[in-house]
Amino acid sequence: MGAPTVNRIPTRRRTEHTGGERPPIAARLLAWGVMLLVAFYFLVPVYWLIVASTKSTGDLFSTPGFWFAEFHLWQNVVDLTQRDGGIFWRWMLNSLIYSGLGSVLMTFISVISGYALAMYRFRGRTVVLAAVVGSMLVPQTVLAQPTYTLLVNMGLNNTMLGVLLPSLVYPFGVMLGYIYAQASIPRELLEAARVDGASEWRAFFSIALRLLTPGSVTILLFAFIGSWNNFMLPLLVLRDPSLQPVTVGLSGWSQAAITVPGLQTLVIIGALISIVPIIVVFVSLQRYWRSGLAAGSLKL
């Protein structure tokens, strides 16, 4: 005689999500709608820039802005290279120097400053933190003229150093470094390193800096984009066209395009090429800055 069979009542399978309960469909649709609108708002100008870069000067003003015409992209690049002895590529090199070297130094100063404010207790620490937060409220355009006057008095006007030195001060980066250090570095780990005989510099470079890598990359990304888009200070400091970044150089061409035919197309193709380094840096550092943003949001 076999064992009696028990009819099991079928249970509804519950979908589990690692991120918690799944939001209602209305909330998801609303979120997707908002994200699509934001993406449309930011991508439409880029699409127009790509379309306009493929047109000749005549087609640029005689055809619809969002429709392709005859393909002149490569010819526009050749004309851009030949204009004024290829000075556009000199501007691109200058921007890479200002943004690359400047953002690396700025990131190191911001990280080590934020680390010191987070890990050490010293007299005046609160005042320094208040000064950092207060300086974030001052627009950079307000500081451009005083900074220019200071650089002139130091004899650094019309020099690369006059653009690099002011970019090393980044209060927002210092605050991010402070937040990341508080969230990522256990004090017990530093105490153990001190007990083992490690100096403060070795503890920072061997332990703290590795833990701060995601946050450092996030600061680097913000610093690079801010330095690449810097316009006011280089415009005031630099008179030599061969020292100007691409933002200032294209602005000069844009103003001259009113009287010089053909410059409009070169300004557009130059603007398209100038955003390529930002895209490359952003995509290549994506896996670092995403984790860095998450780490920085844990503690404030």
LORO-583694 format. One record per residue (C-alpha): residue in three letters; x, y, z. Coordinates in steps of 0.05 Angstrom, whole numbers, padded with zeros to 5 digits, always signed. Layout:
<pafis>
ALAXYZ
...
</pafis>
This chain:
<pafis>
MET+00000+00000+00000
GLY+00031+00065-00022
ALA+00038+00127+00018
PRO-00021+00174+00015
THR-00013+00232-00034
VAL-00022+00302-00010
ASN-00049+00354-00057
ARG-00006+00415-00050
ILE-00038+00482-00060
PRO+00001+00519-00114
THR+00034+00581-00086
ARG+00045+00644-00126
ARG+00117+00653-00141
ARG+00143+00719-00114
THR+00194+00755-00155
GLU+00254+00774-00112
HIS+00297+00834-00127
THR+00365+00846-00098
GLY+00351+00921-00093
GLY+00288+00912-00051
GLU+00214+00914-00068
ARG+00198+00930-00140
PRO+00164+00998-00147
PRO+00095+01004-00178
ILE+00090+01005-00254
ALA+00066+01077-00253
ALA+00128+01099-00216
ARG+00173+01061-00264
LEU+00138+01091-00325
LEU+00145+01160-00295
ALA+00219+01149-00281
TRP+00231+01123-00352
GLY+00193+01182-00380
VAL+00235+01232-00341
MET+00300+01197-00360
LEU+00280+01197-00434
LEU+00263+01271-00432
VAL+00330+01287-00399
ALA+00367+01244-00449
PHE+00330+01277-00507
TYR+00347+01346-00478
PHE+00422+01331-00475
LEU+00429+01289-00538
VAL+00392+01333-00587
PRO+00447+01387-00588
VAL+00500+01333-00598
TYR+00460+01304-00656
TRP+00454+01373-00688
LEU+00529+01383-00679
ILE+00544+01317-00715
VAL+00496+01334-00772
ALA+00522+01405-00780
SER+00594+01380-00781
THR+00581+01340-00844
LYS+00555+01400-00884
SER+00589+01452-00926
THR+00581+01525-00909
GLY+00527+01534-00962
ASP+00487+01473-00938
LEU+00494+01495-00866
PHE+00448+01554-00878
SER+00405+01527-00935
THR+00384+01459-00909
PRO+00344+01437-00848
GLY+00386+01435-00785
PHE+00370+01363-00766
TRP+00375+01332-00835
PHE+00438+01309-00870
ALA+00460+01340-00936
GLU+00521+01326-00979
PHE+00575+01293-00937
HIS+00633+01342-00927
LEU+00660+01318-00860
TRP+00729+01298-00883
GLN+00737+01361-00924
ASN+00717+01402-00863
VAL+00770+01367-00823
VAL+00822+01382-00876
ASP+00802+01455-00878
LEU+00805+01458-00802
THR+00875+01429-00803
GLN+00899+01478-00856
ARG+00869+01540-00823
ASP+00922+01586-00794
GLY+00976+01534-00800
GLY+00938+01481-00761
ILE+00932+01523-00698
PHE+00869+01485-00678
TRP+00910+01424-00661
ARG+00957+01468-00620
TRP+00896+01491-00581
MET+00875+01419-00570
LEU+00945+01402-00544
ASN+00943+01462-00498
SER+00875+01439-00471
LEU+00902+01369-00459
ILE+00961+01399-00421
TYR+00918+01445-00379
SER+00865+01393-00365
GLY+00908+01331-00361
LEU+00966+01356-00319
GLY+00923+01406-00281
SER+00868+01355-00263
VAL+00919+01303-00239
LEU+00954+01354-00193
MET+00886+01382-00171
THR+00861+01313-00154
PHE+00923+01296-00113
ILE+00918+01361-00074
SER+00843+01352-00062
VAL+00850+01280-00039
ILE+00908+01292+00008
SER+00874+01354+00036
GLY+00808+01318+00047
TYR+00845+01259+00078
ALA+00880+01305+00128
LEU+00815+01340+00147
ALA+00779+01273+00157
MET+00833+01233+00193
TYR+00867+01285+00237
ARG+00840+01329+00294
PHE+00876+01395+00300
ARG+00862+01466+00322
GLY+00825+01506+00269
ARG+00799+01444+00232
THR+00727+01469+00236
VAL+00747+01537+00210
VAL+00783+01505+00151
LEU+00722+01462+00135
ALA+00677+01523+00139
ALA+00724+01561+00092
VAL+00723+01503+00042
VAL+00647+01500+00042
GLY+00641+01576+00038
SER+00689+01580-00021
MET+00644+01532-00059
LEU+00589+01585-00058
VAL+00632+01637-00094
PRO+00624+01634-00171
GLN+00688+01626-00209
THR+00672+01685-00254
VAL+00674+01730-00192
LEU+00745+01707-00177
ALA+00771+01713-00249
GLN+00789+01787-00246
PRO+00824+01785-00177
THR+00861+01722-00198
TYR+00883+01756-00263
THR+00909+01817-00224
LEU+00948+01771-00177
LEU+00979+01734-00235
VAL+00999+01799-00269
ASN+01033+01822-00205
MET+01070+01755-00202
GLY+01091+01761-00275
LEU+01053+01699-00296
ASN+01006+01730-00346
ASN+01010+01702-00417
THR+01043+01638-00391
MET+01019+01566-00384
LEU+01036+01569-00311
GLY+00987+01626-00302
VAL+00931+01579-00324
LEU+00955+01517-00288
LEU+00968+01547-00218
PRO+00897+01574-00205
SER+00867+01507-00228
LEU+00902+01470-00171
VAL+00853+01501-00120
TYR+00788+01461-00122
PRO+00745+01468-00060
PHE+00692+01420-00086
GLY+00746+01367-00095
VAL+00772+01378-00025
MET+00702+01368+00003
LEU+00693+01304-00039
GLY+00760+01279-00014
TYR+00738+01293+00058
ILE+00673+01255+00048
TYR+00706+01195+00013
ALA+00760+01191+00067
GLN+00708+01189+00122
ALA+00668+01135+00087
SER+00725+01091+00061
ILE+00782+01091+00110
PRO+00774+01057+00178
ARG+00814+01093+00232
GLU+00832+01025+00262
LEU+00870+01008+00198
LEU+00913+01070+00204
GLU+00925+01057+00278
ALA+00949+00987+00261
ALA+00996+01016+00208
ARG+01025+01065+00259
VAL+01034+01009+00310
ASP+01073+00969+00257
GLY+01120+01029+00249
ALA+01093+01059+00184
SER+01101+01134+00177
GLU+01043+01180+00162
TRP+01065+01187+00089
ARG+01072+01112+00080
ALA+01004+01100+00112
PHE+00974+01149+00063
PHE+01007+01124+00000
SER+01005+01049+00016
ILE+00937+01044+00049
ALA+00893+01106+00045
LEU+00907+01124-00028
ARG+00888+01054-00051
LEU+00823+01057-00013
LEU+00809+01126-00041
THR+00819+01105-00114
PRO+00745+01105-00134
GLY+00734+01173-00101
SER+00799+01200-00132
VAL+00776+01180-00202
THR+00709+01216-00190
ILE+00746+01279-00168
LEU+00792+01271-00229
LEU+00733+01268-00275
PHE+00700+01330-00247
ALA+00767+01367-00248
PHE+00782+01347-00320
ILE+00714+01369-00346
GLY+00717+01435-00306
SER+00788+01449-00331
TRP+00771+01431-00403
ASN+00711+01478-00403
ASN+00750+01534-00369
PHE+00742+01598-00409
MET+00744+01662-00369
LEU+00812+01657-00337
PRO+00850+01635-00400
LEU+00815+01690-00438
LEU+00842+01742-00389
VAL+00911+01713-00378
LEU+00932+01690-00448
ARG+00945+01738-00505
ASP+00987+01692-00548
PRO+00941+01650-00593
SER+00990+01592-00591
LEU+00980+01585-00515
GLN+00904+01588-00515
PRO+00860+01527-00501
VAL+00809+01504-00551
THR+00752+01539-00516
VAL+00783+01608-00523
GLY+00809+01594-00594
LEU+00741+01572-00620
SER+00708+01631-00587
GLY+00754+01678-00625
TRP+00737+01642-00690
SER+00663+01646-00674
GLN+00668+01721-00666
ALA+00708+01728-00731
ALA+00658+01684-00768
ILE+00612+01745-00774
THR+00659+01775-00826
VAL+00700+01715-00850
PRO+00659+01665-00892
GLY+00671+01592-00879
LEU+00692+01599-00807
GLN+00623+01578-00782
THR+00634+01508-00808
LEU+00704+01505-00778
VAL+00678+01526-00711
ILE+00626+01471-00713
ILE+00673+01416-00733
GLY+00723+01441-00682
ALA+00670+01438-00628
LEU+00653+01367-00647
ILE+00726+01345-00643
SER+00736+01382-00577
ILE+00684+01339-00541
VAL+00718+01274-00561
PRO+00770+01275-00505
ILE+00715+01286-00453
ILE+00676+01226-00480
VAL+00739+01183-00479
VAL+00757+01202-00408
PHE+00685+01193-00384
VAL+00676+01124-00416
SER+00744+01098-00396
LEU+00735+01117-00323
GLN+00662+01096-00319
ARG+00671+01036-00274
TYR+00712+01076-00224
TRP+00670+01139-00219
ARG+00605+01101-00211
SER+00632+01064-00150
GLY+00663+01129-00126
LEU+00596+01165-00128
ALA+00564+01108-00089
ALA+00619+01109-00037
GLY+00614+01184-00028
SER+00540+01182-00017
LEU+00545+01137+00044
LYS+00568+01190+00092
LEU+00567+01266+00093
</pafis>
